Every structure is written in C-alpha cells, then in structure tokens.
Amino acid sequence: MFLHYNVSLRNHFWLQKLPAHSYFRDKRVMFSICSASIQAQREKLVPLSKDKKVVGVGMAGLDFIAKVSAFPEPDQKLRTLDSSIQGGGNAANTLTCLRRLGINAVLVTKIGNDIAGQSILEEFEREDMDTRFIKRQEATQSAFTYVIVDTSSLTRTCIHTPSKAELTSEEVDLECLNGAYLVHLDGRHPSAALKIAQHAKDRGIPIVLDVERRREGLESLLYLADYIITNAEFPLEYFGQLNRLNCLEKLLDSYAAQFVISTLGKEGCVMMSRLDSDKEEKTANLSHIPIMAVKTTFPLPTPCRECAPKYRLIDCPCWPVEHVVDTTGAGDAFIGGIIYAILHRFDQEHMLYFASRVAAEKLAALGARKGLAYIDNLEPWITTNIKERNDNNIADS
C-alpha cells in the first residue's frame, strides 16, 4: 500500500491537475487505499471548551508512514511491517492534540487545492476543528512527508516535500483572533505569522513559539514570543555553543519570553524560566499530584554569595513508556500538553508532568495523530481539577 502510493506521488501530476471536486464524483480516487488508517482516527467528538480558544499558524500536510524492521540499504527492496497515511505538520499536529483535549482549535494555514489538500481538510473537519481560516491555492501541491520508522534502532527518518502554497500577511483574516486565549506558531508562513503575532501582542494574547531550526523571520517571532519551545539541537546551533544551559540562558537574556523549554527525546526535557514567571497565586491547586521534575536555579548554586540565581531550572524525565511504537509527532503532542497546562494555569512542574504524559500516549501508536490522547482517557485528576477550577471561575464572575 505505502509503496504503491509512493510511486504515484513521485510523479505529482495527479495531485496538481485533478480538481478537488472530482473526489465527490469518485470517492475511490480520494485516498481509498488508506481510508481505514485515516477514518479510524476519529472515534468520538470531544466537547469544546467554551472559554479556551487557541489559534495556530503553521504547516499542515500529509505523512506517508512505513514501519520497517530495519532502515533499507541502497537499492534494497523490503516489505513494511505496518503503514499509515495521516495528517502531519507541526502546528497542525499540536492543534489536533489540543482539540482532543477539549480545546477550541483554529488553524491558520494554506494548502494546495489538490486531493491531498482535500484529505488534510477533511481530517481537520472530522476532529471538529475550525477550518474557516485555511486557504486553498489552485494548481499547487500540498506538503507531504515520507516517514520511515525503523523498529531495530527506534528511529524515524523524514523526507519532506514542502508546498509552494505560502500564506501571506495580506491573506490573513484577523477575525481569527477574536476570543483567542493563546496563539501558537511553528515558524512557517513567516509574514502571516508575524502579522498575527503582532496583533496578538497588541491584544494581550500570549504566544507560544515552536522552534526547530533557523527560518525566515524567526528573529522577529522570537522577540514577540511569551513562551519558547525548542528541540535539542536548535539552542546549540543558534548560539554556536556546546553548553545547553548557557544557550537557554542566552535565549532568555536576548528575548522577553517567560520560559524556554528544550525537549531532549528519551532524556525528557529541561525548562529555564524567569524567577517570577510561576507566581503561586496564578496557578491551579495541584499540590496533591505527584511530580517527576527536579527544580533548582541557574546559574547552579555555588559558594559564591555574589552569584545570585537569575533563572529557575527544571529538569523533567520522560513519562515511562513500556513500548515505543513511533516517535513521530511526539514533540508536537508535548507542546499541546504545555499549551493546555498554560491555559489551565498549572505550575511549571505539573506543566512538564502533564505534557510528558500527553507525549507518552502518542508514542504508543504509528504516526503523529493516531495516538493523540483524548482528555477522557487521561488520569481522572486532570478532568476533575479542570472542572472544579472552571466551576469556581464561573462562580467568582
């Protein structure tokens, strides 16, 4: 199945020339070869949170995933152990995660007006996501990625083909920000992202920035971000240093973000934050819940009295997972957990605890979307605490 579709995509002509409405003439054309893997993702509708809306700006595409026993040698032929075709893209994955956690998710992006784009759009609609601000571009191929999951080394290799459909600042409809509690950016569509970020800043809407690598316009977005989340490599590459903690310190010294988190794969994550960024009166009461993180200050404590701490440092291990199926999209799920925790005012230790839990749930399934957790499937303390907190907020108002 995967290899057949791989050959079809390599020529690309049918993605560009076949109009989207042809799907309605013959549903067999529209990803019938992968209908089971995509349709099975949406099993139930999650009630929307009436007062929690997140606007995401970034990439949406398709992932063609092949699970194999070992990464292929040159010119080798091998069979897949499993395969799947699912939606992909950093911001799109994170918003899907949030939607399954009950958050009202609005995606701002541009995709091709091809059958791949139609599939992307329909998957969002099955998730009950707000798709009003997704633009379609004629005669343009939507982004897609081949993902090879190697079960012997527990690695995944991505071969990405970007779309030429770039959302511009002139195409942005600022109505998307109405009622928003938070804006999430993955660095794609830079001119559109910058316009939305600037208006969000003017309205006092906090901004979460997901950073993987240097991109056009990144510096401007870093200045506007309230929260920065990076992978393991970016801080080291950005500042050209080998000491991760010093790089995180430089990010906080250089920009105005309240905290920066670096995800470290199987090693967990590390957060560095300003000492006043987690005030007790602003956090939910989660004192009865266990935490996994270790908290200290940075620079690390020394006998020198003049070396006063500048930042809080929290090191959090991964949530224990018995069997990892696929790491694709785990970072996007983690960011979804962080955003959920920000919206519900978790303290920082429990924020990392919860985000690690959400990411661990995703690791148990192939692809970025299939394993994303539904809020009802997580520990009862999460939904109980949030319900009590929302009820108290309504009573106070």
C-alpha positions in Angstrom: 0.0 0.0 0.0 2.6 2.5 1.0 4.9 1.7 -1.9 2.1 1.9 -4.4 1.2 5.4 -3.2 4.8 6.4 -3.1 5.2 5.7 -6.8 2.0 7.7 -7.5 3.2 10.7 -5.5 6.6 10.7 -7.2 5.1 11.9 -10.4 3.0 14.6 -8.6 1.0 15.4 -11.8 -2.3 13.9 -10.5 -2.0 15.9 -7.2 -1.9 19.2 -9.2 -4.2 18.5 -12.1 -7.0 16.6 -10.5 -9.6 19.2 -9.2 -10.8 18.7 -5.6 -14.4 18.3 -6.7 -13.5 15.2 -8.6 -13.4 13.4 -5.2 -17.1 13.8 -5.0 -17.5 12.1 -8.4 -15.5 9.1 -7.4 -14.6 8.5 -3.8 -12.3 5.7 -4.8 -9.8 8.3 -6.0 -9.6 10.1 -2.7 -7.2 8.0 -0.7 -9.3 4.9 -0.8 -6.1 3.0 -0.3 -5.7 4.5 3.2 -9.3 5.0 4.3 -9.0 2.6 7.2 -6.0 4.3 8.7 -7.4 7.8 8.5 -11.1 7.1 9.3 -10.2 5.1 12.4 -8.5 8.2 13.9 -11.8 9.9 14.8 -13.8 7.7 17.2 -15.7 10.3 19.1 -16.4 14.0 19.4 -14.9 15.9 22.3 -17.0 18.8 23.8 -15.5 22.2 23.1 -14.2 24.3 26.0 -16.3 27.5 25.6 -13.7 29.8 27.1 -10.4 28.3 25.8 -9.6 29.1 22.1 -6.2 28.6 20.6 -5.2 29.9 17.2 -2.3 28.1 15.5 -0.4 29.3 12.5 1.9 26.9 10.6 2.3 23.9 8.4 -0.3 21.3 7.6 0.5 18.3 5.3 0.2 14.6 4.9 2.6 11.9 6.4 3.1 8.6 4.5 4.5 6.3 7.2 6.2 3.0 6.7 7.2 0.9 9.6 10.1 -1.5 8.7 12.3 -4.0 10.5 15.5 -2.0 9.6 16.4 1.0 7.6 16.8 -0.1 3.9 20.2 -0.4 2.3 20.7 1.3 -1.1 18.8 -0.5 -3.9 17.2 -2.8 -1.4 13.6 -3.9 -1.5 11.7 -4.7 1.7 8.2 -5.0 3.0 6.6 -2.8 5.6 5.6 -4.2 9.0 2.8 -1.6 9.1 1.9 1.6 7.2 -0.4 4.6 7.6 -1.3 7.8 5.9 -2.1 10.6 8.4 -2.2 14.3 8.7 1.1 16.0 9.6 2.8 19.3 10.2 4.0 20.8 13.5 1.2 23.3 14.2 -1.5 21.1 12.7 -0.4 18.2 15.0 -0.4 20.4 18.1 -3.8 21.8 17.4 -5.2 18.3 16.8 -3.8 17.3 20.1 -5.4 20.3 21.8 -8.7 19.6 20.1 -8.8 16.1 21.5 -8.1 17.6 24.9 -11.2 19.7 24.5 -9.7 23.0 23.4 -11.3 25.1 20.7 -8.6 24.9 18.0 -8.4 27.3 15.0 -5.8 26.6 12.3 -4.5 29.4 10.0 -2.6 28.0 7.1 -2.5 27.5 3.3 -2.7 24.1 1.4 -3.0 23.1 -2.2 -6.3 22.8 -3.9 -5.5 19.2 -4.7 -6.9 15.9 -3.4 -4.1 15.8 -0.8 -5.3 19.2 0.4 -8.9 17.9 0.4 -7.8 15.0 2.6 -6.0 17.3 5.0 -9.1 19.5 5.3 -11.5 16.6 5.9 -9.3 15.2 8.6 -9.5 18.5 10.5 -13.3 18.6 10.0 -13.5 15.1 11.5 -11.7 16.4 14.5 -14.3 19.2 14.7 -11.5 21.8 14.2 -12.3 25.3 13.0 -11.1 25.4 9.3 -12.6 28.7 8.2 -9.1 30.3 8.0 -7.4 27.6 5.9 -6.7 29.0 2.4 -6.5 26.8 -0.7 -4.2 27.6 -3.6 -5.0 26.4 -7.1 -2.6 24.3 -9.2 -0.4 23.8 -6.1 0.7 20.6 -4.4 0.1 20.3 -0.7 3.1 19.5 1.6 3.8 15.8 2.3 6.5 13.8 4.1 7.7 10.2 3.8 8.4 8.8 7.3 10.4 5.6 7.7 10.1 4.1 11.2 13.0 1.8 11.9 12.0 -0.7 14.7 15.5 -2.0 15.2 17.0 1.4 16.1 13.8 3.0 17.3 14.4 5.9 15.0 12.3 7.6 12.3 13.6 9.3 9.1 11.6 12.0 7.4 11.8 13.0 3.8 9.8 16.2 3.4 8.5 17.8 0.3 7.3 21.4 1.1 4.4 23.1 -0.6 4.8 26.3 -2.5 1.5 27.5 -1.0 2.7 30.3 1.2 0.2 32.2 3.3 0.9 36.0 3.1 0.2 38.7 5.5 -2.3 40.2 3.0 -4.3 37.0 3.2 -4.6 36.9 7.0 -8.1 37.4 8.4 -7.6 38.9 11.8 -11.1 37.8 12.8 -9.3 34.5 13.7 -8.0 36.2 16.9 -11.5 37.1 18.2 -11.9 35.4 21.5 -8.4 33.7 21.4 -6.7 32.9 24.7 -3.4 31.9 23.1 -1.6 31.9 19.7 0.7 29.1 18.7 3.3 29.4 15.9 5.7 26.9 14.3 7.7 29.4 12.3 6.1 28.6 8.9 4.3 31.2 6.8 6.5 33.9 8.3 4.8 37.0 7.1 1.4 35.8 8.1 2.7 34.5 11.4 4.4 37.9 12.1 1.2 39.8 11.4 -0.9 37.6 13.6 1.8 37.7 16.4 1.9 41.5 16.3 -1.8 41.8 16.6 -1.9 39.2 19.3 0.7 41.1 21.2 -1.4 44.3 20.9 -4.4 42.4 22.3 -2.5 40.9 25.2 -2.8 37.3 23.8 0.2 35.2 24.8 2.3 33.5 22.1 3.9 30.1 22.1 6.7 29.6 19.6 7.8 26.1 18.4 11.4 26.4 17.1 13.2 23.6 15.3 15.7 25.5 13.1 16.5 28.9 11.7 13.8 30.0 9.4 12.9 33.2 7.6 11.6 35.8 10.0 12.4 33.7 13.1 14.2 36.6 14.9 11.1 38.8 14.8 8.9 35.9 16.2 11.4 35.2 19.0 11.1 38.9 20.1 7.3 38.5 20.3 7.1 35.1 21.9 5.9 34.7 25.5 7.0 31.0 25.6 9.7 29.3 23.5 9.8 25.6 23.0 12.7 24.1 21.1 14.1 20.7 20.1 17.5 19.5 21.4 19.6 20.9 18.6 18.3 24.5 18.0 19.8 26.3 21.0 23.2 24.8 20.4 23.1 25.7 16.7 21.7 29.1 17.2 24.4 30.3 19.5 27.2 28.1 18.3 27.9 26.6 21.7 28.1 23.2 23.3 26.6 24.0 26.7 22.9 23.7 26.5 22.1 25.5 29.8 24.1 28.5 28.7 22.3 28.6 25.4 18.9 28.5 27.2 20.2 31.4 29.4 21.1 33.4 26.3 17.6 32.9 24.8 16.1 34.3 28.0 18.7 37.1 28.1 18.1 38.0 24.5 14.3 37.9 24.3 11.3 38.6 26.6 9.9 35.0 26.9 8.8 33.9 30.4 10.4 30.5 29.8 12.2 28.3 27.3 11.9 24.5 27.1 14.2 22.3 25.2 12.9 18.7 24.5 15.6 16.1 24.7 14.0 12.9 23.3 14.3 10.0 25.6 16.1 12.1 28.1 13.0 14.2 28.8 13.1 18.0 28.8 14.6 20.9 30.6 12.9 24.2 31.3 14.5 27.5 32.2 12.3 30.3 33.3 12.3 33.7 35.0 12.1 33.5 38.7 8.8 35.5 38.8 7.2 33.5 35.9 5.3 31.0 38.1 3.6 33.0 40.8 1.7 30.9 43.3 -1.5 32.9 43.1 -1.8 32.3 39.4 -1.5 28.5 39.4 -4.0 25.7 39.7 -4.0 23.8 43.0 -2.3 20.5 42.0 -0.3 20.0 45.3 -1.8 16.6 45.8 -0.5 15.3 42.4 3.0 13.7 42.2 5.6 15.3 40.0 8.7 13.9 38.2 10.7 17.1 37.8 13.8 18.3 39.7 13.8 22.0 40.4 16.8 24.2 41.1 18.1 27.6 40.0 20.6 28.9 37.3 23.4 29.6 37.4 23.7 26.5 39.5 24.2 27.1 43.3 27.8 27.9 44.3 29.5 29.1 47.5 29.9 32.5 45.9 27.5 34.9 47.5 27.7 37.3 44.6 26.5 34.6 42.1 22.8 35.2 42.7 20.5 33.0 40.7 19.0 34.5 37.6 16.5 31.8 36.5 14.6 28.8 37.7 15.8 25.5 36.2 13.6 22.4 36.0 14.7 19.0 34.7 11.9 16.6 33.8 12.4 12.9 32.7 10.2 11.3 30.1 7.0 9.6 31.2 7.8 5.9 31.4 6.6 4.0 28.3 6.7 0.2 28.2 6.8 0.0 24.4 7.6 2.9 22.0 5.9 2.3 18.6 6.9 5.6 16.8 8.3 8.9 17.9 6.8 10.9 15.0 5.0 13.9 16.3 5.8 13.3 20.0 7.3 16.8 20.3 4.1 18.3 18.8 2.0 16.4 21.3 4.3 17.6 24.1 3.7 21.2 23.1 0.0 20.5 23.1 0.3 19.4 26.7 2.3 22.6 27.5 -0.3 24.8 26.0 -3.2 23.0 27.8 -1.3 23.5 31.1 -0.7 27.2 30.4 -4.4 27.7 29.6 -5.4 26.0 32.9 -2.6 27.6 35.0 -0.7 24.6 36.0 2.5 25.3 38.0 5.7 24.5 36.0 6.5 21.2 37.5 3.0 19.9 36.8 3.0 21.5 33.4 6.0 19.3 32.4 4.4 16.3 34.1 1.2 16.7 32.1 3.0 17.4 28.8 5.2 14.3 29.2 2.1 12.3 29.9 0.4 13.5 26.7 3.5 12.9 24.6 3.8 9.3 26.1 0.3 8.5 24.9 1.2 9.4 21.3 4.3 7.1 21.4 2.1 4.0 21.6 0.8 4.4 18.0 2.2 4.8 14.5 2.2 8.4 13.1 1.7 11.8 14.6 -2.0 11.8 15.0 -3.4 8.3 15.7 -2.1 8.0 19.3 -3.0 11.5 20.4 -4.8 11.3 23.7 -8.5 12.2 24.3 -9.0 14.1 27.5 -11.3 11.4 28.9 -8.6 8.8 28.5 -6.1 10.6 30.8 -5.9 10.4 34.6 -9.1 11.4 36.4 -7.3 14.1 38.4 -6.9 16.2 35.2 -10.5 16.4 34.2 -11.6 16.7 37.9 -9.3 19.5 38.7 -10.1 21.4 35.5 -13.9 21.0 36.0 -13.6 22.3 39.6 -11.5 25.2 38.5 -13.8 26.2 35.7 -16.8 26.0 38.1 -15.1 28.2 40.6 -14.2 30.8 37.9 -17.9 30.9 36.8 -19.0 31.4 40.4 -16.4 34.2 41.0 -17.6 36.0 37.9 
